[in-house]
Amino acid sequence: MKKIGVLGTGAVGATIGKKLVELGYEVKMGSRTNGNEKAVAWVKANGKGASEGTFADAAVFGEIIFVCTRGEFALKALEQGGVENFKNKTVVDVSNPLDFSKGMPPSLYISNTNSLGEEVQKMLPGAYVVKALNTVNCEVMVDAKKGGGDITMLICGNDANAKAEVKEILAQFGWNDILDIGDIKGARSQEMMVITWVSVMSTLKTPHFGFKVVKP
Ligand SMILES: NC(=O)c1ccc[n+]([C@@H]2O[C@H](COP(=O)([O-])OP(=O)(O)OC[C@H]3O[C@@H](n4cnc5c(N)ncnc54)[C@H](OP(=O)(O)O)[C@@H]3O)[C@@H](O)[C@H]2O)c1
């Protein structure tokens, strides 16, 4: 099994990391500093298979790397991770370019003609970036059934092998309906969906739901 680096100590990094350790992967959680309080607690809770370090430590360790950092600092975190450490690796970008500066609901600080996914790919030209999982809550990410049914997961990216690798992990997270919407420009629509996600979440008063693509 490939080693996995998870950049991010928030709910997303902790939830994805936990699930990957449960599945038998070795996972290193990365943050801005060694010994980050949340990362140390996550290692303690997840035991064998879990470790922590800086963003660079996690990037070096991971053969597949999940980007689960705050959207506005995602590129900064990659820079701290060392751009060369991502070369020839599959990078799963879960982050969203959310701007909370004017309160709720958030807006997107990149959209329409660009996306954070594309900026991540530009920042890591030697890596194979796949945008995935950003359109659901983190508990649904790792347990698709929690979304309430056979919901759809959109993914996109420039490299077919990397997308196949990500699909395998998504299947282990319980995703049966995975729709590949093409190259990394698809991240524009995946990220814009998050605005709809926030409206639906406010209406339903739960983050446990998903979207389904249907056709005749
Ligand atoms: N919450 C969800 O269910 C959900 C669902 C879909 C997508 N997302 C997206 O997933 C990402 C992670 O969300 P989250 O709620 O788990 O965590 P978050 O609070 O958005 O991000 C936490 C991470 O961002 C890093 N960070 C914060 N400021 C930074 C800076 N100045 N420079 C570098 N790194 C910095 C933190 O580093 P330290 O570890 O050093 O503190 C931490 O690892 C976000 O982009 C979010 O939009 C979230």
PDBQT file of the ligand as one rigid body, heavy atoms in Angstrom, charges set to zero:
ROOT
HETATM    1  N1  LIG A 301     -14.877  20.871   6.762  1.00  0.00    +0.000 N 
HETATM    2  C1  LIG A 301     -15.381  20.162   5.762  1.00  0.00    +0.000 C 
HETATM    3  O1  LIG A 301     -16.192  19.249   5.964  1.00  0.00    +0.000 OA
HETATM    4  C2  LIG A 301     -14.901  20.453   4.360  1.00  0.00    +0.000 A 
HETATM    5  C3  LIG A 301     -15.581  19.875   3.278  1.00  0.00    +0.000 A 
HETATM    6  C4  LIG A 301     -15.082  20.072   1.981  1.00  0.00    +0.000 A 
HETATM    7  C5  LIG A 301     -13.924  20.819   1.787  1.00  0.00    +0.000 A 
HETATM    8  N2  LIG A 301     -13.309  21.400   2.869  1.00  0.00    +0.000 N 
HETATM    9  C6  LIG A 301     -12.064  22.161   2.640  1.00  0.00    +0.000 C 
HETATM   10  O2  LIG A 301     -10.982  21.412   3.207  1.00  0.00    +0.000 OA
HETATM   11  C7  LIG A 301      -9.964  22.293   3.693  1.00  0.00    +0.000 C 
HETATM   12  C8  LIG A 301      -9.658  21.948   5.146  1.00  0.00    +0.000 C 
HETATM   13  O3  LIG A 301     -10.750  22.284   5.957  1.00  0.00    +0.000 OA
HETATM   14  P1  LIG A 301     -10.701  22.074   7.547  1.00  0.00    +0.000 P 
HETATM   15  O4  LIG A 301     -11.969  22.607   8.060  1.00  0.00    +0.000 OA
HETATM   16  O5  LIG A 301     -10.305  20.687   7.876  1.00  0.00    +0.000 OA
HETATM   17  O6  LIG A 301      -9.451  22.911   8.043  1.00  0.00    +0.000 OA
HETATM   18  P2  LIG A 301      -9.088  24.476   7.973  1.00  0.00    +0.000 P 
HETATM   19  O7  LIG A 301      -9.259  25.056   9.333  1.00  0.00    +0.000 OA
HETATM   20  O8  LIG A 301      -9.750  25.135   6.823  1.00  0.00    +0.000 OA
HETATM   21  O9  LIG A 301      -7.502  24.368   7.646  1.00  0.00    +0.000 OA
HETATM   22  C9  LIG A 301      -6.630  23.902   8.610  1.00  0.00    +0.000 C 
HETATM   23  C10 LIG A 301      -5.237  23.800   8.036  1.00  0.00    +0.000 C 
HETATM   24  O10 LIG A 301      -4.866  25.006   7.357  1.00  0.00    +0.000 OA
HETATM   25  C11 LIG A 301      -3.542  25.337   7.764  1.00  0.00    +0.000 C 
HETATM   26  N3  LIG A 301      -3.294  26.776   7.762  1.00  0.00    +0.000 N 
HETATM   27  C12 LIG A 301      -4.006  27.736   8.409  1.00  0.00    +0.000 A 
HETATM   28  N4  LIG A 301      -3.399  28.935   8.258  1.00  0.00    +0.000 NA
HETATM   29  C13 LIG A 301      -2.276  28.709   7.506  1.00  0.00    +0.000 A 
HETATM   30  C14 LIG A 301      -1.220  29.534   7.032  1.00  0.00    +0.000 A 
HETATM   31  N5  LIG A 301      -1.183  30.859   7.293  1.00  0.00    +0.000 N 
HETATM   32  N6  LIG A 301      -0.235  28.969   6.281  1.00  0.00    +0.000 NA
HETATM   33  C15 LIG A 301      -0.243  27.648   6.023  1.00  0.00    +0.000 A 
HETATM   34  N7  LIG A 301      -1.213  26.797   6.469  1.00  0.00    +0.000 NA
HETATM   35  C16 LIG A 301      -2.204  27.327   7.206  1.00  0.00    +0.000 A 
HETATM   36  C17 LIG A 301      -3.447  24.831   9.190  1.00  0.00    +0.000 C 
HETATM   37  O11 LIG A 301      -2.098  24.661   9.517  1.00  0.00    +0.000 OA
HETATM   38  P3  LIG A 301      -1.656  24.209  10.998  1.00  0.00    +0.000 P 
HETATM   39  O12 LIG A 301      -1.897  22.730  11.008  1.00  0.00    +0.000 OA
HETATM   40  O13 LIG A 301      -0.227  24.548  11.057  1.00  0.00    +0.000 OA
HETATM   41  O14 LIG A 301      -2.515  24.948  11.965  1.00  0.00    +0.000 OA
HETATM   42  C18 LIG A 301      -4.227  23.548   9.135  1.00  0.00    +0.000 C 
HETATM   43  O15 LIG A 301      -3.405  22.456   8.822  1.00  0.00    +0.000 OA
HETATM   44  C19 LIG A 301     -10.484  23.706   3.469  1.00  0.00    +0.000 C 
HETATM   45  O16 LIG A 301      -9.936  24.233   2.292  1.00  0.00    +0.000 OA
HETATM   46  C20 LIG A 301     -11.998  23.518   3.349  1.00  0.00    +0.000 C 
HETATM   47  O17 LIG A 301     -12.615  24.522   2.570  1.00  0.00    +0.000 OA
HETATM   48  C21 LIG A 301     -13.781  21.245   4.124  1.00  0.00    +0.000 A 
ENDROOT
TORSDOF 0
